[in-house]
Amino acid sequence: MMPSRLPLRSVVRAAATWAARNAVLWPALVRLQNTSRRGDPWLRVHPFDADHGTRTSGYIPAWLLRAGRPGDAGITAYAGCQPSCLRAALRSIPNLERRSFLDLGCGKGRSTIIASEHPFRAVVGVDISPHLVRIARRNAAIVAKRFPHRPPVIIGEGDALDVPLPDGDLVVFIYHSFGPDVLARVVDRLGEATAREARDVFLIYENPVYGTVIDRHRAFRRWFAEHVLCDLAEAPFQSDDGETIVVWRSTRDGRSAAPRGADRSIVVSKPGWRAELADARPAALALCLLEPEIPENGSAASV
Ligand SMILES: C[S@@+](CC[C@H](N)C(=O)[O-])C[C@H]1O[C@@H](n2cnc3c(N)ncnc32)[C@H](O)[C@@H]1O
């Protein structure tokens, strides 16, 4: 009988997962990974961090975020959202004071800090990576000390597939956190919760690469769709001039018409990574003409 052999790929994968979950090795692995991305705008220290004294900058690939949970299979990567884009999406939603904010894939917590600028009943972020959860909690504590009047930010470690939802009406935020299978299951969960408990749920999807999954779901209808140009000060810290943002609202009467302009088709411009709206380019081109100056300060984001 032939001795059984473990395929090399499984061994390498198991070793990588072990190393990625090790709290001592992890910061060094992130720094090592960053050496291959020199000049990447996502690695620069974002003005948001300079303003708040937080550490939310950087880019971390999926293999360094795995946690041994079912959702590992869908992880995209870590990168913080552009504050001006999330603020624009939040401006489109009525009665924030009656809702809780939930970020499914909160990373280092930049989005939850932005949400805490608004009068939400509660602000909750959940991430699958224990390393990012630690960082997000540290960031939330820094902001809570500086702005004690804001709603407190609660950061939980968990998988979007089974994490408990806050009670009542919600604003759920997803910044291209996972692939289509995990997204479909998350949207099913949200749809069931709205049907069972008569909740009003807004779902914000920034960079909606798999937005058609939500377009096809009976429990949600479009509310808002824009290619939001980010503030000029933020432009040098990401790979485009802004972000496509689509917002859906729960509906318990089946499908109904989307508000004017919110029904534009989502076009995937870079498979798995980048989504645009079908007719969004003219605005983007206008901003390119302004050509914001890219700072030479290549200071890399610390882990
Ligand atoms: C692009 S980052 C977004 C960070 C944050 N929302 C923001 O806007 O600043 C996506 C995050 O989703 C997390 N993630 C991916 N799959 C997840 C899952 N199944 N459950 C919870 N978090 C997940 C990743 O660890 C990563 O931090």
The ligand as a Gaussian input file, in Angstrom:
#p B3LYP/6-31G(d) Opt

LIG

0 1
 C      -12.765000      46.179000       3.052000
 S      -12.648000      45.870000       4.788000
 C      -13.801000      47.041000       5.385000
 C      -13.420000      47.716000       6.669000
 C      -14.430000      48.682000       7.276000
 N      -15.789000      48.297000       7.024000
 C      -14.259000      50.088000       6.759000
 O      -15.060000      50.475000       5.920000
 O      -13.339000      50.793000       7.176000
 C      -13.522000      44.310000       4.896000
 C      -13.456000      43.649000       6.276000
 O      -14.392000      42.562000       6.311000
 C      -13.901000      41.558000       7.191000
 N      -14.637000      40.323000       6.898000
 C      -14.571000      39.558000       5.791000
 N      -15.403000      38.497000       5.879000
 C      -16.029000      38.606000       7.089000
 C      -17.026000      37.833000       7.760000
 N      -17.544000      36.724000       7.213000
 N      -17.447000      38.240000       8.972000
 C      -16.938000      39.360000       9.563000
 N      -15.987000      40.122000       8.980000
 C      -15.548000      39.767000       7.744000
 C      -12.416000      41.533000       6.878000
 O      -11.673000      40.985000       7.948000
 C      -12.108000      43.024000       6.630000
 O      -11.628000      43.632000       7.804000

